[in-house]
Amino acid sequence: MVASALAAAPATAAENDARRARGEGALAKITGAEGRTVVETIRRTSPELGDWIVDFAYGDVFSRPGVSLCTRELATVAALTALGNAQPQLKVHVEGALNVGCKPDEIVEIIMQMAVYAGFPSALNGIAAARDVFEKKGVQTSAMKAATDASQPAAAPGR
């Protein structure tokens, strides 16, 4: 009885501050200044929703130990690809995956796998979103590099 009453006790101001600080730190690491701008834009219309994103999504979930940020971002890319209707969020998290050290080829593989579970249209839209981010950031996958190399004229012998 006492344990259940304690579990339902509201968080202290210090706990809320620590949660917010964890969330702000994770948000900055994953999304950089762009994420902060998105949250501030949301807060102008719905302060609570902006706080929930920072406190819950980034402060409670993304900040949990046991799984790397790269793995969390790849899972997020998979989920957003599977949803098929979250292109802006998918682009943010493809960029976030790159920011935390995921390789472009890993991101493409995760999106391709979603063709099996979410269908080809979702995977095609996911690849288009990833390509947009890769182009914006000047990043290439192995396939993109190979296509670029194949389109280059061969060097003259002896040069």
Disulfide bonds with the S-S distance in Angstrom:
Cys70-Cys102 2.26
